[in-house]
Amino acid sequence: MVGLNISRESLRRVMDRLGYSTLATLKDAARFRIRGSVPFFGFIRRGRTTAAFMKARKLADLFVPSSLRNGILYVCSGNIPLSYCLRDKKRGVKLVLNQNGVYYPGWYGQDYAAANERHLAGYYRAADYIFYQSFFCEEAARHFLGEPLCPHEILHNPVDTAFFTSESKRAFDPAAPVFLATGNFYHEGKATRLAFMLEAFTQVRAQLPGSRLIIAGFLAPALVAVIARTGPGVSCLGPYLYEQAPALYRQGDIYLNTQFNDNCPSAVLEAMSCGLPVVHLSCGGTPELTGEAGIAVAVEQSWERFLYPEPEDYAAAMLEAVRQRDKLSAAARGRCLEKFDVRIWKARHEKIFAGMCR
């Protein structure tokens, strides 16, 4: 935006015509008013979200500007330019980093080291406090960014258990279970993950002909054709809004997560809070969330490449989740209430913020 002589309201109108919704100014996005006015805007194309956007939204719902005495700058996924962060640190503002992953070869390719240095390392070294979103995130950061230079802790993502509830008007039928998968499959590179899930479902449906699979989220056109070849029982609902998510989760009985090395997926927590057990891979931060409410499918740990299980192994886990569904469902909801409720997350932030603002 540098060099543009345009008012904030005019800029909002221009982006609105282009199909973007305003993320807001930095101080509005997270309600953390730093000293002075920050002339930076974020925009997001309608129908899509980012981790940083949702984090800012949650913070905005929980805090008011005066809560932080104008002394904290909260960063997630590089949502605030590093130059602003470093400038305000010189003015005495404390930088809190919500660390949610790194670039590594299997995900980003051979330029991962340069990407880490360009997008993450500066914040990591400048932080006054770090919240790692999972033990897996801490392991990844230590491996690729180095040892932390400030106090730090593990604080998993939260879920609003009052919003994501387990109410359902539909009784669970073990002969006709409904599996639900959400996510954004933006390009054909996601085809492998999608294909093995579809093959696993096909094997489940061979044993349980009444079973169904719902896939919600953005799908690249080439991947829609992959789904069309799967056969009956699969439906695609397309992108959905955060406000629509609880009703979406309640359409399913069991949630499927097939992401390799998922850092700390909020969708898993939202599904669990709605009473859905989770079938997932044994890598990344997901097992930390699911605990006894999930069934993990073993995969080899790797930074170098994505290693998916055989479809029959994932199908076996899906069938096991059907057999244990009632027990797993109760554990999922209870685990969210006990460990991941947004009030717990807020209270921990308040304690850390209060100590930093003294």
PyMOL commands that set and color helices and strands:
alter all, ss='L'
color gray80, all
select helices_A, chain A and resi 8-17+26-30+51-62+65-68+82-90+105-108+112-126+135-144+188-207+221-228+242-249+266-273+286-293+311-323+325-340+342-356
alter helices_A, ss='H'
color red, helices_A
select strands_A, chain A and resi 20-25+41-45+72-76+94-99+129-132+152-154+178-182+212-216+234-238+254-256+278-281+294-297
alter strands_A, ss='S'
color yellow, strands_A
deselect
rebuild
show_as cartoon
